[in-house]
Amino acid sequence: MVAALALPVGAFSFAAGYYYVSFAHLIDARLQGTRERVLPRIFARPLALRRGQSLSVTHLVDRLNELGYTRRARPDRPGQFAVETGAIAISPRSGDQVGRVVRVVFREATQKEPLPSERILRLEEDGKPTSRLMLDAPLLTALNDGDREKQRPVALSAIPPHVIEAVLAIEDRRYYQHPGVDLIGIARAVVTNLRGTSAYVSGASTITQQVVRNVFIPQFDGWTLQSAREQSIRRKLFEQFVAIILNTRASKDEILELYLNDMPLGQRGSFAIVGVAEAARLFFGKDVSNVTLPEAATIAGVLQSPSALSPFNNPDRCRDRRNVVLQAMADAEYISQEIATRAAAIPLVVVQRALDAESPHFVDYVTRELATNYPGLTKTTGESVDVYTTLDLHLQRLAQDAVRDGLTRVDKLLARRHREGRAEAALLTVDPKTGEILAMVGGRSYNQSQLNRAISARRQPGSVFKPFVYLTAFERTASSGQLAVTPASLVDDSPATWEIGEQTWTPANYGDAYDGLVTFRRALTHSLNLATIKVAEGVGYDRVASLWNRLVVGSDAQAYPSIALGVFEATPFEVATAYTIFTNAGTVRPLSYLLRVDRGGEDVTEQPESRARAVARPDTTFVVTNMMRSVMNEGTGAGARAAGFTLDAAGKTGTTNNLRDAWFAGFTPTLLTVVWVGFDDNQPLGLAGSQAALPIWTQFMKAALAGTRNVAFEAPEGVTFADIDPDTGGLAVPACPRVLREAFVAGTEPLQACELHRF
């Protein structure tokens, strides 16, 4: 009998030993890779706070959570903050203020509650005023082998005890007592399920088994994975066997850290949410160190079934599951029954816009560019890779708010006209001096559509192109010495027809209104189509097309009369690129997204091939910029002034054929923003640029530049000024009812006095 049993027992022991050694080797290799794994990270530019900045207490708390700052009653070490009455005290962990406490004051203690549009009243360091506070570079995301995942691995020591306790209470209460497989738990689960006496104990899969299932099994050979999935019993036995092996190869804390960082917690848009730290960020807009007890229970509850228990899609079921977790914590004596009852009564509140707040369209763009320019750099390796981008997270929030509010207004306008469909929008903000991208909004909602319209929406630019027609005219005058055309020159804004091949083209002005003889300035200020076409005709359509094609690499605009009205395709990205010429004295600045790439602590940033290119003269570009100031002050962009935007600025509205697309491109010397509004299917929007795009631009620029001083456009050498009559373009005489201080390229000022008011 013993001999009969010896053979199968020996065979079983040999097989068990063989597989133990084999899987132990695989587990060791996987663990080693996990210990050494460093996910490439993408950062925004460092967060800077200054006096007068448009920022609320709530928004600053959100920013500090994004930076991983821990909220305390008093900040006593770097990386902590405290919310006081009308102020926030911060202990920075970077810059030259490390170890000190800086108070960001929003209102005096005696002041009543402020209006929603709060601003920073002052900054104090050790009770003394300070001009600025520079915080860390905010983490936008970590890249997981190019997958569309959101994950922020953190050390177990950085996860609060109540988060860990919530997970252990509901998932594996005896985690620190069993060897990877909980025989007592299995027996309890069987009895409990048969009796139906508990709402939360329904199985006996340990945390170690879940780590095996989600982290290790996919790494094993295909036949092993297949055999493990053939039948549920065989799969369970396989998981238990490997779990026991894992329990001998790694510590309990290591396995728990793996679990908390690698478990899936649902989907947000096209991204999978992985790990409790990322769930804290996307569910509640908080760093995991700051989540409350009910929030910790919510995260732990979602682990059972991330899709069915999503706080976004199934809030009622999620809340019920959270309360089950709280009761489990009370039963496990992690918390008292009284605390569990109070926590269960707290409403479930999630941050609906948390994913959009991470500028996902920009992250997608950066990821794509990195894959092209730094192949292999963003793969998961044991070497740290940190990508520091140009994005200003504060401006990004303001941009998203402006687009959201602007599209709400557009929705109401379209509803009044009984229009179906939802319009989309794109906003791109850059530093016009450097070309650095500061904010990028690619659409209404990233959760609903991942199309980045700031980069990919190829639409007719319409009238935002018109400044380049006038720039071409002034360039030709300056370079050829022929008959001078200036902002004071006259052009006939009357109906006309053009022959194009065998076809005729009869364009019209907006509203079919024509002004007759007008100055170039008035033609641009009021976006007069016929006048602009005739300016383009005089200078040559080929020259107009050539200028644009030199501004935008890869563009192939054709020399037809319709080019004067922007009848060709361009993206908001390309329009913003072209507009940098006006703040850079005729030099176009290619837009950039990258500040620095660090690999293993070494700067490996590569200089881009496309550099700044001189395309036009400083004097001619200033003259056009000066003309576009009238667009803001009295022309099609005057709505910005009516809405309270007071800083010196220049810009141009854009409305395409049949009111299909709405644009506004405008800038100050320090900030350039382009807005597009339209339908994805290219149907007519039915709204002008001043109705749909300008309000978005205005709301953003007012908030973005709040508290900054007014900066004027500086005239370069070679520009002179003269007082003219704005109606006739002649030199002003005492009888002229209005006088305009006009800018000219030196030597092109008018010599004739105003004939209309001369006598």
C-alpha positions in Angstrom: 0.0 0.0 0.0 2.8 2.4 1.0 4.7 1.5 -2.2 1.6 2.1 -4.2 1.3 5.6 -2.8 5.0 6.4 -3.0 5.0 6.7 -6.7 2.2 9.3 -7.1 3.3 11.2 -4.0 6.9 11.3 -5.4 5.6 12.4 -8.8 3.5 15.0 -7.2 6.3 16.3 -5.1 8.7 16.4 -8.1 6.1 18.3 -10.1 5.4 20.7 -7.3 9.1 21.3 -6.7 9.7 21.8 -10.4 6.9 24.3 -10.8 7.9 26.0 -7.5 11.4 26.6 -8.8 10.1 27.6 -12.3 7.5 30.1 -11.0 9.8 31.3 -8.3 12.3 32.2 -11.0 9.6 34.0 -13.0 8.3 35.8 -9.9 11.7 36.9 -8.9 12.4 38.3 -12.3 9.0 40.1 -12.3 9.6 41.4 -8.8 13.0 42.7 -9.7 11.5 44.5 -12.7 8.8 45.9 -10.6 11.2 47.1 -7.9 13.4 48.8 -10.6 10.5 50.0 -12.7 10.3 53.7 -13.1 7.4 55.1 -15.1 8.3 58.1 -17.4 6.6 61.2 -16.0 5.3 64.3 -17.8 5.3 67.6 -15.8 3.8 71.0 -16.4 5.9 74.1 -15.7 6.5 75.1 -12.1 3.5 76.7 -10.4 4.2 80.4 -9.7 2.0 82.5 -7.4 2.1 86.3 -7.4 0.3 89.2 -5.9 -2.9 90.1 -7.8 -3.2 86.8 -9.5 -6.7 85.5 -10.3 -6.9 82.4 -8.1 -9.4 81.2 -5.5 -8.7 79.3 -2.2 -10.4 76.3 -3.7 -8.3 76.4 -6.9 -5.1 76.7 -4.9 -6.0 73.8 -2.7 -6.6 71.8 -5.9 -3.2 72.8 -7.2 -1.5 71.8 -3.9 -3.2 68.4 -4.0 -2.0 67.9 -7.6 1.5 68.6 -6.3 1.1 66.0 -3.6 1.2 68.4 -0.7 -0.3 67.1 2.6 -2.9 69.1 4.4 -2.1 69.7 8.1 -3.4 72.0 10.9 0.0 73.7 10.7 2.7 73.2 8.0 5.8 72.2 9.9 7.8 70.5 7.1 8.3 70.9 3.3 5.4 69.6 1.3 2.6 70.6 3.7 -0.1 73.3 3.7 -2.8 74.6 6.0 -6.0 76.4 5.2 -6.6 79.4 7.4 -9.3 82.1 7.4 -8.8 83.9 4.2 -5.3 82.5 3.6 -3.3 79.4 2.9 0.0 78.7 4.6 2.5 76.7 2.5 5.8 75.1 3.3 7.4 74.8 -0.2 9.6 71.7 -1.0 11.4 73.3 -3.9 13.0 76.7 -4.8 14.8 79.1 -2.5 11.9 79.2 0.0 12.3 75.5 1.1 11.8 75.1 4.9 10.0 78.4 5.2 6.3 79.1 5.5 4.7 81.4 3.0 1.2 82.7 3.5 -1.0 83.3 0.5 -3.5 85.9 1.6 -6.8 86.2 -0.2 -8.6 88.6 2.1 -8.2 90.4 5.4 -9.5 88.7 8.5 -12.1 91.4 8.9 -13.2 91.2 5.3 -16.5 89.6 4.4 -16.7 86.6 2.1 -15.2 87.6 -1.3 -16.8 87.4 -4.7 -16.3 84.1 -6.7 -13.6 85.8 -8.7 -11.0 85.8 -6.0 -7.5 87.1 -6.4 -4.3 86.8 -4.3 -4.2 89.9 -2.1 -0.6 89.4 -1.0 2.2 86.9 -0.2 3.9 86.9 3.2 7.1 85.2 4.3 7.9 85.3 8.0 5.3 88.1 8.2 7.0 90.2 5.6 5.7 90.8 2.0 7.2 88.8 -0.7 6.7 89.2 -4.5 6.5 85.6 -5.6 6.2 82.0 -4.6 7.5 79.3 -6.9 6.2 75.8 -6.2 7.0 72.5 -7.7 6.4 71.4 -11.3 3.0 69.7 -11.3 2.9 66.1 -12.5 0.5 65.7 -15.4 0.7 61.9 -15.8 3.0 58.9 -15.9 3.3 56.9 -19.0 2.9 53.1 -18.9 4.6 51.7 -22.0 2.5 54.0 -24.1 -0.8 52.6 -22.9 -3.7 54.9 -22.2 -3.4 54.5 -18.5 -3.4 56.9 -15.6 -1.1 55.7 -12.9 0.9 57.4 -10.1 2.9 54.7 -8.2 3.6 55.7 -4.6 5.4 54.0 -1.7 3.3 52.2 0.8 4.5 54.6 3.5 2.9 57.5 1.5 -0.5 55.9 1.6 -2.6 56.9 4.7 -3.4 54.2 7.2 -7.2 54.6 6.7 -6.8 53.8 3.0 -4.8 50.7 3.7 -7.3 49.7 6.5 -10.3 50.2 4.2 -8.7 47.9 1.6 -7.7 45.2 4.1 -11.1 45.3 5.8 -13.1 44.6 2.6 -10.6 42.6 0.5 -8.5 40.6 2.9 -8.9 41.1 6.6 -6.4 38.4 7.6 -3.8 39.5 5.0 -0.9 39.8 7.5 -1.8 36.4 9.1 -2.1 34.0 6.1 0.6 32.6 3.7 -1.0 34.0 0.6 -4.0 31.7 0.7 -6.5 32.1 3.5 -8.0 28.7 4.5 -10.0 30.2 7.3 -11.3 32.8 4.9 -12.3 30.2 2.5 -14.2 28.3 5.1 -15.9 31.5 6.4 -16.9 32.5 2.8 -18.5 29.1 2.2 -20.5 29.2 5.4 -21.4 32.9 5.0 -22.5 32.5 1.4 -24.6 29.4 2.3 -26.3 31.3 5.1 -26.5 34.7 3.3 -25.7 36.5 6.5 -23.3 39.2 5.2 -23.3 41.8 2.6 -19.6 42.1 2.1 -18.0 38.6 2.4 -18.7 36.8 -0.8 -15.4 35.1 -1.7 -12.0 34.2 -0.3 -9.6 35.5 -3.0 -6.7 37.1 -1.1 -4.9 40.3 -2.0 -1.9 38.1 -2.8 -4.0 36.0 -5.2 -5.4 39.2 -6.9 -1.8 40.4 -7.4 -1.0 37.1 -9.0 -4.0 37.3 -11.2 -3.5 40.9 -12.3 0.3 41.3 -12.2 2.1 38.0 -12.5 -0.1 35.6 -14.6 0.0 37.8 -17.7 3.8 37.6 -17.6 3.9 33.8 -17.6 4.1 31.6 -20.7 1.0 31.3 -22.9 0.3 27.7 -22.1 0.4 28.4 -18.4 -2.0 31.3 -18.8 -4.3 29.3 -21.0 -4.4 26.3 -18.6 -5.1 28.7 -15.7 -8.1 30.1 -17.4 -9.6 26.8 -18.8 -11.7 26.2 -15.7 -12.5 28.2 -12.7 -11.4 25.5 -10.2 -8.1 24.9 -12.0 -7.6 28.7 -12.3 -8.2 29.2 -8.6 -5.9 26.4 -7.6 -3.2 27.8 -9.9 -3.6 31.3 -8.4 -3.4 29.8 -4.9 -0.2 27.9 -5.8 1.5 30.9 -7.3 0.3 33.1 -4.4 2.0 30.8 -1.9 5.2 31.1 -3.9 4.9 34.9 -4.1 4.4 35.0 -0.4 7.8 33.4 0.1 9.6 35.6 -2.5 8.4 39.1 -1.3 7.4 40.7 1.9 3.8 41.4 2.9 4.4 45.2 2.5 5.9 44.7 -1.0 2.9 42.7 -2.1 0.5 45.2 -0.6 2.3 48.1 -2.3 2.1 46.2 -5.6 -1.6 45.7 -5.1 -2.4 49.3 -4.2 -0.4 50.6 -7.2 -1.3 48.1 -9.9 -5.0 47.2 -9.3 -7.5 48.6 -12.0 -10.1 51.0 -10.6 -12.2 51.8 -13.7 -12.1 53.9 -16.8 -12.2 57.7 -17.3 -12.6 58.7 -20.9 -10.2 56.5 -22.9 -7.8 56.1 -19.9 -7.8 53.2 -17.5 -7.4 54.3 -13.8 -4.7 52.2 -12.2 -3.8 52.3 -8.5 -5.3 54.1 -5.4 -3.2 57.2 -5.9 -4.6 57.8 -9.3 -8.1 57.0 -8.2 -7.8 59.6 -5.4 -6.8 62.1 -8.0 -9.4 61.4 -10.6 -12.3 60.6 -8.2 -11.8 63.4 -5.7 -9.1 65.8 -7.1 -6.8 65.1 -4.2 -3.5 63.6 -3.4 -3.9 60.2 -1.8 -2.4 61.6 1.4 -5.4 63.9 1.8 -8.4 61.7 1.2 -11.0 61.4 4.0 -12.3 58.2 5.5 -15.4 58.1 3.3 -13.2 58.7 0.2 -10.8 56.0 1.3 -13.8 53.6 1.7 -15.1 54.6 -1.7 -11.8 53.7 -3.4 -11.6 50.4 -1.5 -15.2 49.6 -2.5 -14.6 50.2 -6.2 -11.9 47.5 -6.3 -14.5 44.7 -6.3 -16.0 45.7 -9.6 -14.6 49.0 -11.1 -17.1 49.2 -13.9 -20.3 48.3 -12.0 -19.3 50.4 -8.9 -17.9 53.5 -10.8 -18.6 56.7 -8.8 -19.2 58.5 -12.1 -21.5 56.0 -13.8 -23.2 54.3 -10.8 -23.0 56.7 -7.9 -25.8 55.1 -5.9 -24.2 51.6 -6.1 -20.9 53.1 -5.3 -22.2 54.9 -2.2 -23.8 51.7 -1.0 -20.6 49.7 -1.5 -18.7 52.5 0.3 -21.0 52.1 3.3 -20.4 48.3 3.2 -16.7 49.0 3.4 -17.2 51.4 6.4 -19.1 48.7 8.2 -16.4 46.2 7.4 -13.8 48.6 8.9 -16.0 48.9 12.1 -16.3 45.1 12.3 -12.5 44.8 11.9 -12.2 47.4 14.7 -10.2 49.8 12.5 -12.8 52.4 13.4 -15.7 52.7 15.8 -19.3 52.0 14.9 -20.1 55.6 15.6 -17.5 56.9 13.2 -18.6 54.4 10.5 -22.2 55.6 10.9 -21.3 59.2 10.6 -19.1 58.6 7.6 -21.9 56.6 5.9 -24.2 59.6 6.1 -21.8 61.9 4.2 -22.8 62.4 0.5 -20.6 60.9 -2.2 -19.1 63.8 -4.0 -16.6 63.2 -6.9 -14.8 65.7 -9.2 -16.4 65.4 -12.5 -13.8 67.3 -14.4 -10.7 65.8 -12.8 -9.5 64.1 -16.0 -10.0 67.2 -18.1 -8.1 69.2 -15.5 -5.0 67.2 -16.4 -4.9 68.7 -19.9 -5.3 65.3 -21.6 -5.3 66.7 -25.1 -1.9 68.3 -24.4 -0.6 65.1 -22.9 -1.6 63.2 -26.0 0.2 65.7 -28.1 3.3 65.6 -26.0 3.3 61.8 -26.0 3.0 61.7 -29.8 5.8 64.2 -30.2 8.1 62.4 -27.8 7.5 59.1 -29.6 8.7 60.8 -32.8 11.6 62.9 -31.4 12.7 60.6 -28.6 12.0 57.1 -29.7 12.1 54.6 -26.9 12.7 57.2 -24.3 9.2 57.0 -22.7 9.2 53.2 -22.4 9.0 51.8 -18.8 12.6 51.2 -17.7 14.7 51.2 -14.5 16.0 54.6 -15.5 14.1 57.7 -14.5 12.7 59.8 -17.3 11.2 63.2 -16.5 9.7 65.4 -19.2 9.2 69.0 -18.3 6.8 70.7 -20.6 5.8 74.3 -21.2 2.2 73.9 -20.0 1.1 76.4 -17.3 -1.5 74.4 -15.3 -3.0 77.6 -13.9 -3.7 79.0 -17.4 -4.9 75.6 -18.5 -7.6 75.6 -15.8 -8.7 79.1 -16.9 -8.7 78.0 -20.5 -10.9 75.0 -19.8 -13.3 77.2 -17.8 -13.5 79.7 -20.6 -14.2 77.0 -23.2 -16.8 75.3 -21.1 -18.6 78.6 -20.3 -18.3 79.8 -23.9 -19.8 76.6 -25.3 -22.6 76.8 -22.9 -23.4 80.3 -24.3 -23.1 78.9 -27.9 -25.5 76.0 -27.0 -28.1 78.6 -25.8 -27.7 80.6 -29.0 -28.1 77.6 -31.2 -31.1 76.3 -29.1 -32.9 79.6 -29.8 -32.4 79.0 -33.5 -33.6 75.5 -33.2 -30.3 74.1 -34.3 -29.4 70.5 -33.5 -25.9 69.2 -32.6 -23.3 70.5 -30.1 -20.6 72.8 -31.3 -17.0 72.1 -30.4 -14.1 74.5 -29.6 -10.4 74.7 -29.4 -8.2 77.1 -27.5 -4.4 77.5 -27.8 -2.4 79.9 -25.7 1.3 80.6 -26.2 4.0 82.9 -25.0 4.3 85.0 -28.2 8.0 85.8 -27.5 9.2 82.2 -27.2 6.4 80.1 -28.9 6.0 78.0 -25.7 2.6 76.5 -25.4 1.0 77.5 -22.1 -2.5 76.1 -22.5 -4.2 73.8 -24.9 -7.9 72.8 -25.0 -8.8 70.4 -27.8 -12.5 70.1 -27.3 -15.6 70.3 -25.1 -14.9 67.2 -23.1 -12.0 64.7 -23.4 -14.3 62.1 -21.8 -16.6 62.4 -24.8 -14.0 62.9 -27.6 -10.3 62.5 -27.7 -9.9 64.5 -30.9 -7.5 67.4 -30.4 -9.1 70.1 -32.5 -6.3 72.6 -31.5 -3.9 70.4 -33.6 -6.2 68.5 -36.0 -9.1 70.7 -36.9 -8.2 71.9 -40.4 -10.7 74.6 -41.2 -10.8 77.8 -43.2 -9.2 80.5 -41.1 -11.4 83.1 -42.7 -10.9 86.7 -41.7 -8.1 85.9 -39.1 -6.0 85.7 -42.2 -6.6 89.3 -43.4 -3.8 90.9 -41.4 -1.4 88.9 -43.6 -2.9 90.5 -46.7 -2.0 94.0 -45.4 1.4 92.8 -44.1 2.2 91.6 -47.7 1.2 95.0 -49.1 3.4 96.9 -46.6 6.3 94.4 -47.2 6.1 95.0 -50.9 6.2 98.8 -50.5 9.1 98.6 -48.1 11.2 96.3 -50.3 10.4 97.6 -53.8 10.2 101.3 -53.2 7.1 101.5 -55.4 4.0 103.6 -54.8 3.7 103.5 -51.0 0.6 101.9 -49.4 0.1 102.6 -45.8 -2.6 102.2 -43.1 -3.9 105.6 -44.3 -4.1 104.5 -48.0 -7.6 104.4 -49.5 -9.3 101.3 -51.1 -12.7 101.0 -52.6 -15.0 98.7 -50.6 -17.7 98.3 -53.3 -19.2 95.2 -54.8 -17.1 93.5 -57.6 -16.8 90.3 -59.5 -13.7 88.3 -60.4 -13.1 85.9 -63.2 -11.5 82.6 -62.0 -10.9 80.4 -65.0 -14.3 79.9 -66.6 -16.1 80.8 -63.4 -17.1 84.1 -61.8 -16.9 84.9 -58.1 -18.9 87.6 -56.5 -18.1 87.8 -52.8 -20.0 89.9 -50.4 -19.4 91.8 -47.1 -20.9 90.6 -43.9 -24.5 91.8 -43.9 -24.1 93.0 -47.5 -23.0 96.5 -46.2 -20.4 98.4 -48.2 -18.5 101.5 -47.2 -17.0 102.8 -50.4 -13.6 104.5 -50.1 -12.1 103.6 -46.8 -8.6 103.5 -45.3 -6.7 100.3 -45.0 -7.0 100.6 -41.2 -10.8 100.9 -41.4 -11.0 98.0 -43.9 -9.1 95.7 -41.4 -10.8 97.1 -38.3 -14.3 96.3 -39.6 -13.2 93.2 -41.6 -14.4 94.5 -45.0 -14.2 91.7 -47.5 -14.3 93.6 -50.8 -11.7 96.1 -49.7 -9.3 93.3 -48.5 -9.6 91.4 -51.8 -8.7 94.5 -53.7 -5.7 95.1 -51.5 -4.6 91.5 -52.2 -5.3 92.0 -55.9 -3.1 95.1 -55.9 -0.1 93.4 -54.2 -0.5 90.1 -56.0 -2.2 86.9 -54.8 1.0 85.0 -55.3 2.8 87.2 -52.8 0.0 86.8 -50.3 0.1 83.0 -50.6 3.9 83.0 -50.5 4.0 84.9 -47.2 1.7 82.5 -45.5 3.5 79.4 -46.8 6.8 80.8 -45.4 5.1 81.4 -42.1 3.6 77.9 -41.7 5.9 75.0 -42.6 4.0 72.5 -44.9 1.3 74.9 -45.9 0.3 75.0 -49.6 -2.0 78.0 -49.8 -2.9 78.8 -53.4 -2.8 82.2 -55.2 -6.5 82.7 -55.9 -8.6 85.9 -55.1 -10.4 83.9 -52.3 -7.1 83.6 -50.4 -7.7 87.2 -49.2 -10.6 85.9 -47.2 -8.8 82.9 -45.8 -10.4 80.4 -48.1 -7.9 77.5 -47.5 -7.3 75.2 -44.6 -5.3 75.7 -41.4 -5.4 74.5 -37.8 -5.5 76.7 -34.7 -1.9 75.5 -34.1 -0.9 76.9 -37.4 -2.8 80.2 -36.9 -1.1 80.7 -33.6 2.3 80.0 -35.1 1.7 82.6 -37.8 0.6 85.2 -35.3 3.8 85.0 -33.4 5.3 87.2 -36.2 3.6 90.2 -34.8 5.2 90.2 -31.4 8.7 89.1 -32.6 9.5 91.9 -35.0 8.8 89.9 -38.2 10.2 86.6 -36.9 8.0 83.6 -36.6 8.5 81.4 -33.6 7.7 77.7 -34.0 5.5 76.5 -31.2 7.2 74.3 -28.6 6.0 72.0 -25.8 9.2 71.1 -24.2 11.4 72.7 -21.6 13.7 69.8 -20.6 14.0 66.1 -20.7 15.9 64.4 -17.9 17.0 60.8 -18.2 18.7 59.3 -15.1 19.3 62.8 -13.9 21.0 63.9 -17.1 19.6 66.6 -19.4 19.1 64.9 -22.8 17.0 67.6 -24.4 17.5 67.9 -28.2 17.3 71.2 -29.9 14.4 71.3 -32.4 15.3 71.5 -36.1 12.8 74.2 -36.8 14.0 77.5 -35.3 12.8 81.0 -35.4 12.7 82.4 -38.9 12.7 86.0 -40.1 9.9 86.4 -42.6 9.0 90.1 -42.5 10.4 93.4 -41.4 10.0 94.7 -37.9 8.5 98.0 -39.0 5.9 96.5 -41.3 4.8 93.9 -38.7 4.4 96.7 -36.1 2.3 98.7 -38.4 -0.1 95.8 -38.9 -0.2 95.1 -35.2 -1.0 98.8 -34.6 -3.9 98.4 -37.1 -5.2 95.4 -35.2 -5.4 97.4 -32.0 -8.3 99.2 -33.7 -10.0 95.9 -34.1 -10.1 95.6 -30.4 -10.9 99.2 -29.6 -13.6 100.0 -32.2 -14.0 97.1 -34.6 -15.2 93.6 -34.7 -13.3 92.7 -31.5 -14.8 95.6 -29.5 -16.9 93.2 -27.5 -13.8 92.4 -25.5 -13.7 96.0 -24.3 -17.4 96.0 -23.5 -16.8 92.8 -21.4 -14.1 94.6 -19.3 -10.9 93.6 -21.0 -8.8 96.8 -20.7 -5.2 95.9 -21.4 -3.5 97.0 -24.6 -4.1 94.2 -27.2 -4.4 93.5 -30.9 -6.4 90.8 -32.7 -8.7 89.8 -35.4 -12.1 88.1 -35.6 -12.6 85.3 -38.2 -15.9 84.2 -39.8 -15.8 81.9 -42.7 -18.2 81.3 -45.7 -21.8 80.7 -44.7 -20.8 81.3 -41.0 -19.3 77.8 -41.0 -16.5 78.5 -38.5 -15.9 81.2 -35.9 -12.4 82.4 -34.9 -10.6 84.9 -32.8 -6.9 85.4 -32.7 -5.7 88.1 -30.3 -2.6 89.0 -28.3 -0.9 91.3 -25.9 2.9 91.6 -25.8 3.0 88.8 -23.3 0.2 86.4 -24.3 -1.2 85.1 -27.6 -4.5 83.1 -27.7 -6.3 81.6 -30.6 -9.9 80.3 -30.3 -11.9 78.3 -32.9 -15.6 77.3 -32.6 -17.4 75.1 -35.0 -19.0 71.7 -35.7 -17.0 68.5 -36.2 -19.0 67.6 -39.2 -18.2 71.0 -40.8 -21.9 72.1 -41.0 -22.3 75.9 -40.7 -22.2 77.2 -37.1 -24.3 80.2 -38.0 -22.4 82.5 -35.6 -19.8 85.1 -36.3 -16.4 85.1 -34.7 -17.4 88.0 -32.5 -20.4 86.0 -31.2 -18.9 82.6 -30.6 -15.1 82.8 -30.3 -14.4 86.3 -28.9 -16.3 85.8 -25.6 -14.2 82.7 -24.9 -11.0 84.6 -25.7 -12.1 87.5 -23.5 -13.0 85.5 -20.5 -9.7 83.6 -20.6 -7.5 86.7 -21.2 -9.2 88.7 -18.4 -8.5 85.9 -15.9 -5.1 85.0 -17.3 -3.8 88.5 -17.1 -5.6 89.6 -14.0 -3.2 91.5 -11.7 -0.6 92.1 -14.4 0.4 95.6 -15.4 -0.4 97.0 -18.8 2.4 96.5 -21.3 2.3 98.5 -24.5 3.5 97.4 -27.9 6.8 99.1 -28.6 7.5 100.6 -31.9 10.8 99.4 -33.5 13.3 101.6 -35.3 12.0 102.7 -38.7 8.5 103.5 -37.6 7.2 107.1 -37.5 3.9 108.6 -36.4 1.6 111.2 -37.9 -1.8 112.7 -37.0 -4.3 111.9 -39.8 -7.9 112.2 -40.5 -9.2 108.6 -40.1 -11.9 109.0 -42.8 -9.7 110.4 -45.6 -6.2 109.2 -44.7 -4.9 112.7 -45.1 -2.8 114.7 -42.6 -5.1 116.1 -40.0 -6.0 119.8 -40.0 -7.6 121.8 -37.2 -11.1 121.3 -38.6 -11.0 117.5 -38.6 -13.6 116.2 -36.2 -11.5 113.2 -35.3 -7.7 112.8 -35.3 -5.9 109.5 -35.3 -2.2 109.0 -34.3 -1.2 106.6 -37.1 2.0 104.5 -37.4 3.9 104.4 -40.7 7.0 102.8 -42.1 9.5 105.7 -42.1 9.2 107.6 -45.4 5.7 106.5 -46.3 3.8 109.1 -44.2 1.2 111.0 -46.2 2.1 114.4 -47.5 -1.3 115.7 -48.4 -3.5 117.4 -45.9 -7.1 116.3 -45.4 -9.1 117.8 -48.3 -12.5 117.1 -46.7 -12.0 119.4 -43.7 -9.4 121.7 -45.1 -11.6 124.7 -45.7 
